[in-house]
Amino acid sequence: MGLIKLIILIILVVACLTLWQRIKAWQAANQKPPADPVEPQLMVCCKQCQVHLPQDQALQSGKHWYCCREHRDADHD
Ligand SMILES: [Zn+2]
């Protein structure tokens, strides 16, 4: 029966194509560049002059933050 073989062949080809498309879609979904989360910059306030600046540029003394060494040293609380 050549017809049954032909039908089986068509089913196999369709199955392979479907699988291939799924693999391609899966790969495309996984190759998306990871979203670069913009980390919110933590701002602190200088105790001496009340200027706001990023925490990584501020100077800490105890639980207070200062914009510069002069303000940190000038504060004697
Ligand atoms: Zn200051």
N, CA, C, O and the ligand as a Tripos MOL2 file, in Angstrom:
@<TRIPOS>MOLECULE
protein
  309   307    78     0     0
PROTEIN
NO_CHARGES

@<TRIPOS>ATOM
      1 N           0.8410   -1.2080    0.0000 N.3       1 MET1
      2 CA          0.0000    0.0000    0.0000 C.3       1 MET1
      3 C           0.8700    1.2500    0.0000 C.2       1 MET1
      4 O           1.3070    1.6910    1.0630 O.2       1 MET1
      5 N           1.1280    1.8210   -1.1510 N.am      2 GLY2
      6 CA          1.9630    3.0040   -1.2670 C.3       2 GLY2
      7 C           1.3360    4.2320   -0.6590 C.2       2 GLY2
      8 O           2.0440    5.1330   -0.2110 O.2       2 GLY2
      9 N          -0.0190    4.2860   -0.6340 N.am      3 LEU3
     10 CA         -0.7110    5.4720   -0.1310 C.3       3 LEU3
     11 C          -0.4900    5.6540    1.3660 C.2       3 LEU3
     12 O          -0.2720    6.7700    1.8360 O.2       3 LEU3
     13 N          -0.5470    4.5400    2.1200 N.am      4 ILE4
     14 CA         -0.3480    4.6240    3.5800 C.3       4 ILE4
     15 C           1.0670    5.0950    3.8920 C.2       4 ILE4
     16 O           1.2720    5.9170    4.7840 O.2       4 ILE4
     17 N           2.0490    4.5650    3.1460 N.am      5 LYS5
     18 CA          3.4380    5.0050    3.3510 C.3       5 LYS5
     19 C           3.5670    6.5040    3.0890 C.2       5 LYS5
     20 O           4.2610    7.2200    3.8100 O.2       5 LYS5
     21 N           2.8800    6.9630    2.0380 N.am      6 LEU6
     22 CA          2.9340    8.3920    1.6950 C.3       6 LEU6
     23 C           2.3220    9.2380    2.8050 C.2       6 LEU6
     24 O           2.8620   10.2810    3.1750 O.2       6 LEU6
     25 N           1.1690    8.7680    3.3430 N.am      7 ILE7
     26 CA          0.5020    9.5080    4.4230 C.3       7 ILE7
     27 C           1.4100    9.5530    5.6640 C.2       7 ILE7
     28 O           1.5520   10.5950    6.3040 O.2       7 ILE7
     29 N           2.0240    8.3970    5.9920 N.am      8 ILE8
     30 CA          2.9330    8.3560    7.1550 C.3       8 ILE8
     31 C           4.1040    9.3150    6.9400 C.2       8 ILE8
     32 O           4.5240   10.0150    7.8620 O.2       8 ILE8
     33 N           4.6210    9.3360    5.7170 N.am      9 LEU9
     34 CA          5.7310   10.2300    5.4000 C.3       9 LEU9
     35 C           5.3190   11.6900    5.5810 C.2       9 LEU9
     36 O           6.0740   12.4850    6.1400 O.2       9 LEU9
     37 N           4.1100   12.0450    5.1040 N.am     10 ILE10
     38 CA          3.6280   13.4250    5.2280 C.3      10 ILE10
     39 C           3.4690   13.7870    6.7060 C.2      10 ILE10
     40 O           3.8550   14.8750    7.1340 O.2      10 ILE10
     41 N           2.8910   12.8520    7.4850 N.am     11 ILE11
     42 CA          2.7130   13.1100    8.9220 C.3      11 ILE11
     43 C           4.0700   13.3340    9.5910 C.2      11 ILE11
     44 O           4.2180   14.2370   10.4150 O.2      11 ILE11
     45 N           5.0660   12.5050    9.2330 N.am     12 LEU12
     46 CA          6.4030   12.6510    9.8160 C.3      12 LEU12
     47 C           7.0150   14.0050    9.4570 C.2      12 LEU12
     48 O           7.6190   14.6760   10.2940 O.2      12 LEU12
     49 N           6.8400   14.3920    8.1730 N.am     13 VAL13
     50 CA          7.4110   15.6770    7.7410 C.3      13 VAL13
     51 C           6.7450   16.8210    8.4970 C.2      13 VAL13
     52 O           7.4260   17.7330    8.9660 O.2      13 VAL13
     53 N           5.4060   16.7790    8.6180 N.am     14 VAL14
     54 CA          4.6800   17.8380    9.3310 C.3      14 VAL14
     55 C           5.1100   17.8810   10.8000 C.2      14 VAL14
     56 O           5.2960   18.9560   11.3700 O.2      14 VAL14
     57 N           5.2650   16.6990   11.4060 N.am     15 ALA15
     58 CA          5.6790   16.6290   12.8070 C.3      15 ALA15
     59 C           7.0720   17.2290   12.9860 C.2      15 ALA15
     60 O           7.3260   17.9690   13.9360 O.2      15 ALA15
     61 N           7.9730   16.8940   12.0510 N.am     16 CYS16
     62 CA          9.3380   17.4350   12.1250 C.3      16 CYS16
     63 C           9.3350   18.9460   11.9650 C.2      16 CYS16
     64 O          10.0480   19.6490   12.6800 O.2      16 CYS16
     65 N           8.5330   19.4500   11.0270 N.am     17 LEU17
     66 CA          8.4720   20.9000   10.8100 C.3      17 LEU17
     67 C           7.9070   21.6050   12.0480 C.2      17 LEU17
     68 O           8.3970   22.6630   12.4440 O.2      17 LEU17
     69 N           6.8810   21.0160   12.6490 N.am     18 THR18
     70 CA          6.2860   21.6070   13.8530 C.3      18 THR18
     71 C           7.3080   21.6520   14.9840 C.2      18 THR18
     72 O           7.4450   22.6550   15.6850 O.2      18 THR18
     73 N           8.0210   20.5390   15.1430 N.am     19 LEU19
     74 CA          9.0440   20.4640   16.1820 C.3      19 LEU19
     75 C          10.1400   21.5000   15.9240 C.2      19 LEU19
     76 O          10.5940   22.1810   16.8430 O.2      19 LEU19
     77 N          10.5560   21.6070   14.6620 N.am     20 TRP20
     78 CA         11.6040   22.5620   14.2890 C.3      20 TRP20
     79 C          11.1810   23.9960   14.6110 C.2      20 TRP20
     80 O          11.9550   24.7920   15.1410 O.2      20 TRP20
     81 N           9.9050   24.3000   14.2650 N.am     21 GLN21
     82 CA          9.4170   25.6570   14.5400 C.3      21 GLN21
     83 C           9.3760   25.9310   16.0310 C.2      21 GLN21
     84 O           9.6790   27.0360   16.4830 O.2      21 GLN21
     85 N           8.9940   24.9010   16.7990 N.am     22 ARG22
     86 CA          8.9510   25.0830   18.2600 C.3      22 ARG22
     87 C          10.3460   25.3310   18.8220 C.2      22 ARG22
     88 O          10.5380   26.1770   19.6960 O.2      22 ARG22
     89 N          11.3300   24.5690   18.2970 N.am     23 ILE23
     90 CA         12.7120   24.7500   18.7590 C.3      23 ILE23
     91 C          13.2040   26.1570   18.4130 C.2      23 ILE23
     92 O          13.8340   26.8230   19.2340 O.2      23 ILE23
     93 N          12.9070   26.6020   17.1800 N.am     24 LYS24
     94 CA         13.3350   27.9380   16.7630 C.3      24 LYS24
     95 C          12.6970   29.0130   17.6410 C.2      24 LYS24
     96 O          13.3660   29.9600   18.0520 O.2      24 LYS24
     97 N          11.3970   28.8650   17.9290 N.am     25 ALA25
     98 CA         10.6850   29.8380   18.7690 C.3      25 ALA25
     99 C          11.2660   29.8290   20.1770 C.2      25 ALA25
    100 O          11.4200   30.8800   20.7990 O.2      25 ALA25
    101 N          11.5890   28.6340   20.6770 N.am     26 TRP26
    102 CA         12.1470   28.5140   22.0200 C.3      26 TRP26
    103 C          13.5200   29.1870   22.0910 C.2      26 TRP26
    104 O          13.8470   29.8860   23.0500 O.2      26 TRP26
    105 N          14.3280   28.9440   21.0170 N.am     27 GLN27
    106 CA         15.6570   29.5490   20.9800 C.3      27 GLN27
    107 C          15.5570   31.0650   20.9190 C.2      27 GLN27
    108 O          16.3020   31.7720   21.5980 O.2      27 GLN27
    109 N          14.6240   31.5670   20.0930 N.am     28 ALA28
    110 CA         14.4570   33.0140   19.9640 C.3      28 ALA28
    111 C          14.0480   33.6220   21.3000 C.2      28 ALA28
    112 O          14.5010   34.7080   21.6630 O.2      28 ALA28
    113 N          13.1880   32.9150   22.0280 N.am     29 ALA29
    114 CA         12.7270   33.4290   23.3220 C.3      29 ALA29
    115 C          13.8700   33.4490   24.3230 C.2      29 ALA29
    116 O          13.9540   34.3420   25.1660 O.2      29 ALA29
    117 N          14.7590   32.4500   24.2250 N.am     30 ASN30
    118 CA         15.8500   32.3670   25.1900 C.3      30 ASN30
    119 C          17.0400   33.2500   24.8320 C.2      30 ASN30
    120 O          17.8960   33.5260   25.6730 O.2      30 ASN30
    121 N          17.0840   33.6950   23.5590 N.am     31 GLN31
    122 CA         18.2250   34.5190   23.1540 C.3      31 GLN31
    123 C          17.9790   36.0010   23.3550 C.2      31 GLN31
    124 O          18.8230   36.8310   23.0150 O.2      31 GLN31
    125 N          16.8170   36.3340   23.9100 N.am     32 LYS32
    126 CA         16.5560   37.7460   24.1790 C.3      32 LYS32
    127 C          17.5980   38.2600   25.1570 C.2      32 LYS32
    128 O          17.8590   37.6170   26.1740 O.2      32 LYS32
    129 N          18.1860   39.3870   24.8720 N.am     33 PRO33
    130 CA         19.1670   39.9160   25.8200 C.3      33 PRO33
    131 C          18.4960   40.2050   27.1420 C.2      33 PRO33
    132 O          17.3870   40.7380   27.1730 O.2      33 PRO33
    133 N          19.1480   39.8640   28.2250 N.am     34 PRO34
    134 CA         18.5280   40.0940   29.5330 C.3      34 PRO34
    135 C          18.2840   41.5690   29.7560 C.2      34 PRO34
    136 O          19.1400   42.4090   29.4790 O.2      34 PRO34
    137 N          17.1260   41.8650   30.2520 N.am     35 ALA35
    138 CA         16.7860   43.2600   30.5170 C.3      35 ALA35
    139 C          17.7700   43.8320   31.5210 C.2      35 ALA35
    140 O          18.0520   43.2290   32.5570 O.2      35 ALA35
    141 N          18.2810   44.9980   31.1950 N.am     36 ASP36
    142 CA         19.2630   45.6220   32.0650 C.3      36 ASP36
    143 C          18.5370   46.4830   33.0900 C.2      36 ASP36
    144 O          18.1290   47.6050   32.7860 O.2      36 ASP36
    145 N          18.3790   45.9770   34.2650 N.am     37 PRO37
    146 CA         17.6260   46.7720   35.2450 C.3      37 PRO37
    147 C          18.4370   47.9640   35.7160 C.2      37 PRO37
    148 O          19.5570   47.8260   36.2080 O.2      37 PRO37
    149 N          17.8480   49.1320   35.5530 N.am     38 VAL38
    150 CA         18.5410   50.3350   36.0090 C.3      38 VAL38
    151 C          18.3880   50.4030   37.5160 C.2      38 VAL38
    152 O          17.2980   50.6250   38.0440 O.2      38 VAL38
    153 N          19.4930   50.2070   38.1820 N.am     39 GLU39
    154 CA         19.4450   50.1880   39.6280 C.3      39 GLU39
    155 C          19.1940   51.6010   40.1470 C.2      39 GLU39
    156 O          19.9440   52.5210   39.8220 O.2      39 GLU39
    157 N          18.1730   51.7750   40.9280 N.am     40 PRO40
    158 CA         17.9000   53.1170   41.4340 C.3      40 PRO40
    159 C          19.0270   53.5800   42.3390 C.2      40 PRO40
    160 O          19.4330   52.8900   43.2740 O.2      40 PRO40
    161 N          19.5110   54.7590   42.0320 N.am     41 GLN41
    162 CA         20.6180   55.3090   42.8140 C.3      41 GLN41
    163 C          20.0930   55.7710   44.1710 C.2      41 GLN41
    164 O          19.1810   56.5950   44.2470 O.2      41 GLN41
    165 N          20.6660   55.2430   45.2210 N.am     42 LEU42
    166 CA         20.2380   55.6240   46.5580 C.3      42 LEU42
    167 C          20.8290   56.9900   46.8930 C.2      42 LEU42
    168 O          22.0450   57.1800   46.8970 O.2      42 LEU42
    169 N          19.9420   57.9250   47.1710 N.am     43 MET43
    170 CA         20.3840   59.2810   47.4600 C.3      43 MET43
    171 C          20.3890   59.5100   48.9750 C.2      43 MET43
    172 O          19.5020   59.0500   49.6950 O.2      43 MET43
    173 N          21.3920   60.2180   49.4240 N.am     44 VAL44
    174 CA         21.4520   60.5690   50.8360 C.3      44 VAL44
    175 C          21.5790   62.0850   50.9540 C.2      44 VAL44
    176 O          21.9290   62.7680   49.9920 O.2      44 VAL44
    177 N          21.2970   62.5820   52.1120 N.am     45 CYS45
    178 CA         21.2820   64.0200   52.3460 C.3      45 CYS45
    179 C          22.4290   64.3880   53.2920 C.2      45 CYS45
    180 O          22.5930   63.7870   54.3530 O.2      45 CYS45
    181 N          23.2050   65.3690   52.8920 N.am     46 CYS46
    182 CA         24.2950   65.8330   53.7560 C.3      46 CYS46
    183 C          23.6900   66.4710   54.9960 C.2      46 CYS46
    184 O          22.8310   67.3470   54.8980 O.2      46 CYS46
    185 N          24.1430   66.0270   56.1620 N.am     47 LYS47
    186 CA         23.5890   66.5510   57.4130 C.3      47 LYS47
    187 C          23.9340   68.0230   57.5920 C.2      47 LYS47
    188 O          23.2030   68.7600   58.2540 O.2      47 LYS47
    189 N          25.0350   68.4470   57.0090 N.am     48 GLN48
    190 CA         25.5280   69.8110   57.2260 C.3      48 GLN48
    191 C          24.8820   70.8250   56.2810 C.2      48 GLN48
    192 O          24.4490   71.8880   56.7260 O.2      48 GLN48
    193 N          24.8110   70.5110   54.9870 N.am     49 CYS49
    194 CA         24.2960   71.4870   54.0230 C.3      49 CYS49
    195 C          23.0250   71.0030   53.3240 C.2      49 CYS49
    196 O          22.5000   71.7100   52.4640 O.2      49 CYS49
    197 N          22.5240   69.8320   53.6660 N.am     50 GLN50
    198 CA         21.2770   69.2790   53.1370 C.3      50 GLN50
    199 C          21.3130   69.0280   51.6230 C.2      50 GLN50
    200 O          20.2620   68.8960   50.9960 O.2      50 GLN50
    201 N          22.4770   68.9630   51.0520 N.am     51 VAL51
    202 CA         22.5600   68.6550   49.6280 C.3      51 VAL51
    203 C          22.3550   67.1480   49.4540 C.2      51 VAL51
    204 O          22.8200   66.3470   50.2650 O.2      51 VAL51
    205 N          21.6560   66.7850   48.3900 N.am     52 HIS52
    206 CA         21.4210   65.3700   48.1220 C.3      52 HIS52
    207 C          22.4590   64.8590   47.1310 C.2      52 HIS52
    208 O          22.7510   65.5080   46.1270 O.2      52 HIS52
    209 N          23.0050   63.6970   47.4260 N.am     53 LEU53
    210 CA         24.0120   63.1170   46.5440 C.3      53 LEU53
    211 C          23.9280   61.5900   46.6140 C.2      53 LEU53
    212 O          23.4290   61.0260   47.5870 O.2      53 LEU53
    213 N          24.4270   60.9360   45.5610 N.am     54 PRO54
    214 CA         24.4010   59.4620   45.5840 C.3      54 PRO54
    215 C          25.1890   58.9310   46.7710 C.2      54 PRO54
    216 O          26.2150   59.4810   47.1720 O.2      54 PRO54
    217 N          24.6600   57.8290   47.3220 N.am     55 GLN55
    218 CA         25.2680   57.2870   48.5370 C.3      55 GLN55
    219 C          26.7280   56.8810   48.3260 C.2      55 GLN55
    220 O          27.5470   56.9780   49.2410 O.2      55 GLN55
    221 N          27.0530   56.4120   47.0710 N.am     56 ASP56
    222 CA         28.4270   55.9640   46.8610 C.3      56 ASP56
    223 C          29.4100   57.1270   46.7890 C.2      56 ASP56
    224 O          30.6220   56.9120   46.8090 O.2      56 ASP56
    225 N          28.8960   58.3760   46.7030 N.am     57 GLN57
    226 CA         29.7920   59.5350   46.7040 C.3      57 GLN57
    227 C          29.7820   60.2500   48.0430 C.2      57 GLN57
    228 O          30.5360   61.2000   48.2560 O.2      57 GLN57
    229 N          28.9330   59.7930   48.9360 N.am     58 ALA58
    230 CA         28.7960   60.4760   50.2130 C.3      58 ALA58
    231 C          29.7340   59.8520   51.2460 C.2      58 ALA58
    232 O          30.1900   58.7180   51.1050 O.2      58 ALA58
    233 N          30.0000   60.6300   52.2760 N.am     59 LEU59
    234 CA         30.8320   60.1480   53.3810 C.3      59 LEU59
    235 C          29.9210   59.8620   54.5610 C.2      59 LEU59
    236 O          29.0490   60.6600   54.9060 O.2      59 LEU59
    237 N          30.1410   58.7150   55.1660 N.am     60 GLN60
    238 CA         29.2930   58.3350   56.2830 C.3      60 GLN60
    239 C          30.0450   58.5120   57.5900 C.2      60 GLN60
    240 O          31.2310   58.2040   57.7000 O.2      60 GLN60
    241 N          29.3250   59.0130   58.5640 N.am     61 SER61
    242 CA         29.8820   59.1040   59.9060 C.3      61 SER61
    243 C          28.7730   58.7180   60.8610 C.2      61 SER61
    244 O          27.8090   59.4630   61.0370 O.2      61 SER61
    245 N          28.9070   57.5560   61.4780 N.am     62 GLY62
    246 CA         27.8230   57.0460   62.3100 C.3      62 GLY62
    247 C          26.6290   56.7290   61.4340 C.2      62 GLY62
    248 O          26.7420   55.9760   60.4660 O.2      62 GLY62
    249 N          25.4640   57.3140   61.7770 N.am     63 LYS63
    250 CA         24.2840   57.0900   60.9490 C.3      63 LYS63
    251 C          24.0000   58.2720   60.0410 C.2      63 LYS63
    252 O          22.9570   58.3070   59.3880 O.2      63 LYS63
    253 N          24.9130   59.2500   59.9830 N.am     64 HIS64
    254 CA         24.7010   60.4350   59.1630 C.3      64 HIS64
    255 C          25.5830   60.3980   57.9270 C.2      64 HIS64
    256 O          26.6150   59.7280   57.8880 O.2      64 HIS64
    257 N          25.1370   61.1460   56.9100 N.am     65 TRP65
    258 CA         25.8620   61.2260   55.6450 C.3      65 TRP65
    259 C          26.2890   62.6560   55.3860 C.2      65 TRP65
    260 O          25.6170   63.6050   55.7910 O.2      65 TRP65
    261 N          27.4170   62.7990   54.7050 N.am     66 TYR66
    262 CA         27.9560   64.1260   54.4110 C.3      66 TYR66
    263 C          28.4380   64.1660   52.9660 C.2      66 TYR66
    264 O          28.8250   63.1460   52.3950 O.2      66 TYR66
    265 N          28.4060   65.3850   52.3770 N.am     67 CYS67
    266 CA         28.7760   65.5210   50.9710 C.3      67 CYS67
    267 C          30.2870   65.5790   50.8190 C.2      67 CYS67
    268 O          30.8130   65.2450   49.7570 O.2      67 CYS67
    269 N          30.9880   65.9950   51.8530 N.am     68 CYS68
    270 CA         32.4370   66.1390   51.7520 C.3      68 CYS68
    271 C          33.0650   65.9750   53.1320 C.2      68 CYS68
    272 O          32.3780   65.9820   54.1540 O.2      68 CYS68
    273 N          34.3650   65.8310   53.1340 N.am     69 ARG69
    274 CA         35.0710   65.6070   54.3990 C.3      69 ARG69
    275 C          34.9620   66.8280   55.3160 C.2      69 ARG69
    276 O          34.8710   66.6890   56.5360 O.2      69 ARG69
    277 N          34.9710   68.0440   54.7110 N.am     70 GLU70
    278 CA         34.8810   69.2740   55.5110 C.3      70 GLU70
    279 C          33.5880   69.2970   56.3370 C.2      70 GLU70
    280 O          33.5900   69.6250   57.5240 O.2      70 GLU70
    281 N          32.4780   68.9370   55.6640 N.am     71 HIS71
    282 CA         31.2010   68.9560   56.3840 C.3      71 HIS71
    283 C          31.1430   67.8580   57.4320 C.2      71 HIS71
    284 O          30.5490   68.0360   58.4960 O.2      71 HIS71
    285 N          31.7570   66.7320   57.1320 N.am     72 ARG72
    286 CA         31.7750   65.6540   58.1220 C.3      72 ARG72
    287 C          32.5900   66.0720   59.3450 C.2      72 ARG72
    288 O          32.1870   65.8370   60.4850 O.2      72 ARG72
    289 N          33.7370   66.6910   59.0900 N.am     73 ASP73
    290 CA         34.5950   67.1020   60.2040 C.3      73 ASP73
    291 C          34.0150   68.2990   60.9430 C.2      73 ASP73
    292 O          34.2620   68.4620   62.1380 O.2      73 ASP73
    293 N          33.2380   69.1500   60.2440 N.am     74 ALA74
    294 CA         32.6840   70.3410   60.8730 C.3      74 ALA74
    295 C          31.5270   69.9820   61.8060 C.2      74 ALA74
    296 O          31.1800   70.7610   62.6940 O.2      74 ALA74
    297 N          30.9300   68.8050   61.6060 N.am     75 ASP75
    298 CA         29.7800   68.4190   62.4190 C.3      75 ASP75
    299 C          30.2460   67.6970   63.6710 C.2      75 ASP75
    300 O          30.8340   66.6180   63.5970 O.2      75 ASP75
    301 N          29.9830   68.2910   64.7980 N.am     76 HIS76
    302 CA         30.4880   67.6920   66.0350 C.3      76 HIS76
    303 C          29.3600   67.2770   66.9620 C.2      76 HIS76
    304 O          29.4760   67.4270   68.1780 O.2      76 HIS76
    305 N          28.2910   66.7670   66.4220 N.am     77 ASP77
    306 CA         27.2030   66.3030   67.2860 C.3      77 ASP77
    307 C          27.5390   64.9580   67.8960 C.2      77 ASP77
    308 O          26.7410   64.4070   68.6540 O.2      77 ASP77
    309 ZN         27.4970   69.1540   52.7840 Zn       78 ZN78
@<TRIPOS>BOND
     1     1     2 1
     2     2     3 1
     3     3     4 2
     4     3     5 am
     5     5     6 1
     6     6     7 1
     7     7     8 2
     8     7     9 am
     9     9    10 1
    10    10    11 1
    11    11    12 2
    12    11    13 am
    13    13    14 1
    14    14    15 1
    15    15    16 2
    16    15    17 am
    17    17    18 1
    18    18    19 1
    19    19    20 2
    20    19    21 am
    21    21    22 1
    22    22    23 1
    23    23    24 2
    24    23    25 am
    25    25    26 1
    26    26    27 1
    27    27    28 2
    28    27    29 am
    29    29    30 1
    30    30    31 1
    31    31    32 2
    32    31    33 am
    33    33    34 1
    34    34    35 1
    35    35    36 2
    36    35    37 am
    37    37    38 1
    38    38    39 1
    39    39    40 2
    40    39    41 am
    41    41    42 1
    42    42    43 1
    43    43    44 2
    44    43    45 am
    45    45    46 1
    46    46    47 1
    47    47    48 2
    48    47    49 am
    49    49    50 1
    50    50    51 1
    51    51    52 2
    52    51    53 am
    53    53    54 1
    54    54    55 1
    55    55    56 2
    56    55    57 am
    57    57    58 1
    58    58    59 1
    59    59    60 2
    60    59    61 am
    61    61    62 1
    62    62    63 1
    63    63    64 2
    64    63    65 am
    65    65    66 1
    66    66    67 1
    67    67    68 2
    68    67    69 am
    69    69    70 1
    70    70    71 1
    71    71    72 2
    72    71    73 am
    73    73    74 1
    74    74    75 1
    75    75    76 2
    76    75    77 am
    77    77    78 1
    78    78    79 1
    79    79    80 2
    80    79    81 am
    81    81    82 1
    82    82    83 1
    83    83    84 2
    84    83    85 am
    85    85    86 1
    86    86    87 1
    87    87    88 2
    88    87    89 am
    89    89    90 1
    90    90    91 1
    91    91    92 2
    92    91    93 am
    93    93    94 1
    94    94    95 1
    95    95    96 2
    96    95    97 am
    97    97    98 1
    98    98    99 1
    99    99   100 2
   100    99   101 am
   101   101   102 1
   102   102   103 1
   103   103   104 2
   104   103   105 am
   105   105   106 1
   106   106   107 1
   107   107   108 2
   108   107   109 am
   109   109   110 1
   110   110   111 1
   111   111   112 2
   112   111   113 am
   113   113   114 1
   114   114   115 1
   115   115   116 2
   116   115   117 am
   117   117   118 1
   118   118   119 1
   119   119   120 2
   120   119   121 am
   121   121   122 1
   122   122   123 1
   123   123   124 2
   124   123   125 am
   125   125   126 1
   126   126   127 1
   127   127   128 2
   128   127   129 am
   129   129   130 1
   130   130   131 1
   131   131   132 2
   132   131   133 am
   133   133   134 1
   134   134   135 1
   135   135   136 2
   136   135   137 am
   137   137   138 1
   138   138   139 1
   139   139   140 2
   140   139   141 am
   141   141   142 1
   142   142   143 1
   143   143   144 2
   144   143   145 am
   145   145   146 1
   146   146   147 1
   147   147   148 2
   148   147   149 am
   149   149   150 1
   150   150   151 1
   151   151   152 2
   152   151   153 am
   153   153   154 1
   154   154   155 1
   155   155   156 2
   156   155   157 am
   157   157   158 1
   158   158   159 1
   159   159   160 2
   160   159   161 am
   161   161   162 1
   162   162   163 1
   163   163   164 2
   164   163   165 am
   165   165   166 1
   166   166   167 1
   167   167   168 2
   168   167   169 am
   169   169   170 1
   170   170   171 1
   171   171   172 2
   172   171   173 am
   173   173   174 1
   174   174   175 1
   175   175   176 2
   176   175   177 am
   177   177   178 1
   178   178   179 1
   179   179   180 2
   180   179   181 am
   181   181   182 1
   182   182   183 1
   183   183   184 2
   184   183   185 am
   185   185   186 1
   186   186   187 1
   187   187   188 2
   188   187   189 am
   189   189   190 1
   190   190   191 1
   191   191   192 2
   192   191   193 am
   193   193   194 1
   194   194   195 1
   195   195   196 2
   196   195   197 am
   197   197   198 1
   198   198   199 1
   199   199   200 2
   200   199   201 am
   201   201   202 1
   202   202   203 1
   203   203   204 2
   204   203   205 am
   205   205   206 1
   206   206   207 1
   207   207   208 2
   208   207   209 am
   209   209   210 1
   210   210   211 1
   211   211   212 2
   212   211   213 am
   213   213   214 1
   214   214   215 1
   215   215   216 2
   216   215   217 am
   217   217   218 1
   218   218   219 1
   219   219   220 2
   220   219   221 am
   221   221   222 1
   222   222   223 1
   223   223   224 2
   224   223   225 am
   225   225   226 1
   226   226   227 1
   227   227   228 2
   228   227   229 am
   229   229   230 1
   230   230   231 1
   231   231   232 2
   232   231   233 am
   233   233   234 1
   234   234   235 1
   235   235   236 2
   236   235   237 am
   237   237   238 1
   238   238   239 1
   239   239   240 2
   240   239   241 am
   241   241   242 1
   242   242   243 1
   243   243   244 2
   244   243   245 am
   245   245   246 1
   246   246   247 1
   247   247   248 2
   248   247   249 am
   249   249   250 1
   250   250   251 1
   251   251   252 2
   252   251   253 am
   253   253   254 1
   254   254   255 1
   255   255   256 2
   256   255   257 am
   257   257   258 1
   258   258   259 1
   259   259   260 2
   260   259   261 am
   261   261   262 1
   262   262   263 1
   263   263   264 2
   264   263   265 am
   265   265   266 1
   266   266   267 1
   267   267   268 2
   268   267   269 am
   269   269   270 1
   270   270   271 1
   271   271   272 2
   272   271   273 am
   273   273   274 1
   274   274   275 1
   275   275   276 2
   276   275   277 am
   277   277   278 1
   278   278   279 1
   279   279   280 2
   280   279   281 am
   281   281   282 1
   282   282   283 1
   283   283   284 2
   284   283   285 am
   285   285   286 1
   286   286   287 1
   287   287   288 2
   288   287   289 am
   289   289   290 1
   290   290   291 1
   291   291   292 2
   292   291   293 am
   293   293   294 1
   294   294   295 1
   295   295   296 2
   296   295   297 am
   297   297   298 1
   298   298   299 1
   299   299   300 2
   300   299   301 am
   301   301   302 1
   302   302   303 1
   303   303   304 2
   304   303   305 am
   305   305   306 1
   306   306   307 1
   307   307   308 2
@<TRIPOS>SUBSTRUCTURE
     1 MET1         2 RESIDUE 1 A MET
     2 GLY2         6 RESIDUE 1 A GLY
     3 LEU3        10 RESIDUE 1 A LEU
     4 ILE4        14 RESIDUE 1 A ILE
     5 LYS5        18 RESIDUE 1 A LYS
     6 LEU6        22 RESIDUE 1 A LEU
     7 ILE7        26 RESIDUE 1 A ILE
     8 ILE8        30 RESIDUE 1 A ILE
     9 LEU9        34 RESIDUE 1 A LEU
    10 ILE10       38 RESIDUE 1 A ILE
    11 ILE11       42 RESIDUE 1 A ILE
    12 LEU12       46 RESIDUE 1 A LEU
    13 VAL13       50 RESIDUE 1 A VAL
    14 VAL14       54 RESIDUE 1 A VAL
    15 ALA15       58 RESIDUE 1 A ALA
    16 CYS16       62 RESIDUE 1 A CYS
    17 LEU17       66 RESIDUE 1 A LEU
    18 THR18       70 RESIDUE 1 A THR
    19 LEU19       74 RESIDUE 1 A LEU
    20 TRP20       78 RESIDUE 1 A TRP
    21 GLN21       82 RESIDUE 1 A GLN
    22 ARG22       86 RESIDUE 1 A ARG
    23 ILE23       90 RESIDUE 1 A ILE
    24 LYS24       94 RESIDUE 1 A LYS
    25 ALA25       98 RESIDUE 1 A ALA
    26 TRP26      102 RESIDUE 1 A TRP
    27 GLN27      106 RESIDUE 1 A GLN
    28 ALA28      110 RESIDUE 1 A ALA
    29 ALA29      114 RESIDUE 1 A ALA
    30 ASN30      118 RESIDUE 1 A ASN
    31 GLN31      122 RESIDUE 1 A GLN
    32 LYS32      126 RESIDUE 1 A LYS
    33 PRO33      130 RESIDUE 1 A PRO
    34 PRO34      134 RESIDUE 1 A PRO
    35 ALA35      138 RESIDUE 1 A ALA
    36 ASP36      142 RESIDUE 1 A ASP
    37 PRO37      146 RESIDUE 1 A PRO
    38 VAL38      150 RESIDUE 1 A VAL
    39 GLU39      154 RESIDUE 1 A GLU
    40 PRO40      158 RESIDUE 1 A PRO
    41 GLN41      162 RESIDUE 1 A GLN
    42 LEU42      166 RESIDUE 1 A LEU
    43 MET43      170 RESIDUE 1 A MET
    44 VAL44      174 RESIDUE 1 A VAL
    45 CYS45      178 RESIDUE 1 A CYS
    46 CYS46      182 RESIDUE 1 A CYS
    47 LYS47      186 RESIDUE 1 A LYS
    48 GLN48      190 RESIDUE 1 A GLN
    49 CYS49      194 RESIDUE 1 A CYS
    50 GLN50      198 RESIDUE 1 A GLN
    51 VAL51      202 RESIDUE 1 A VAL
    52 HIS52      206 RESIDUE 1 A HIS
    53 LEU53      210 RESIDUE 1 A LEU
    54 PRO54      214 RESIDUE 1 A PRO
    55 GLN55      218 RESIDUE 1 A GLN
    56 ASP56      222 RESIDUE 1 A ASP
    57 GLN57      226 RESIDUE 1 A GLN
    58 ALA58      230 RESIDUE 1 A ALA
    59 LEU59      234 RESIDUE 1 A LEU
    60 GLN60      238 RESIDUE 1 A GLN
    61 SER61      242 RESIDUE 1 A SER
    62 GLY62      246 RESIDUE 1 A GLY
    63 LYS63      250 RESIDUE 1 A LYS
    64 HIS64      254 RESIDUE 1 A HIS
    65 TRP65      258 RESIDUE 1 A TRP
    66 TYR66      262 RESIDUE 1 A TYR
    67 CYS67      266 RESIDUE 1 A CYS
    68 CYS68      270 RESIDUE 1 A CYS
    69 ARG69      274 RESIDUE 1 A ARG
    70 GLU70      278 RESIDUE 1 A GLU
    71 HIS71      282 RESIDUE 1 A HIS
    72 ARG72      286 RESIDUE 1 A ARG
    73 ASP73      290 RESIDUE 1 A ASP
    74 ALA74      294 RESIDUE 1 A ALA
    75 ASP75      298 RESIDUE 1 A ASP
    76 HIS76      302 RESIDUE 1 A HIS
    77 ASP77      306 RESIDUE 1 A ASP
    78 ZN78       309 GROUP 0 **** ****
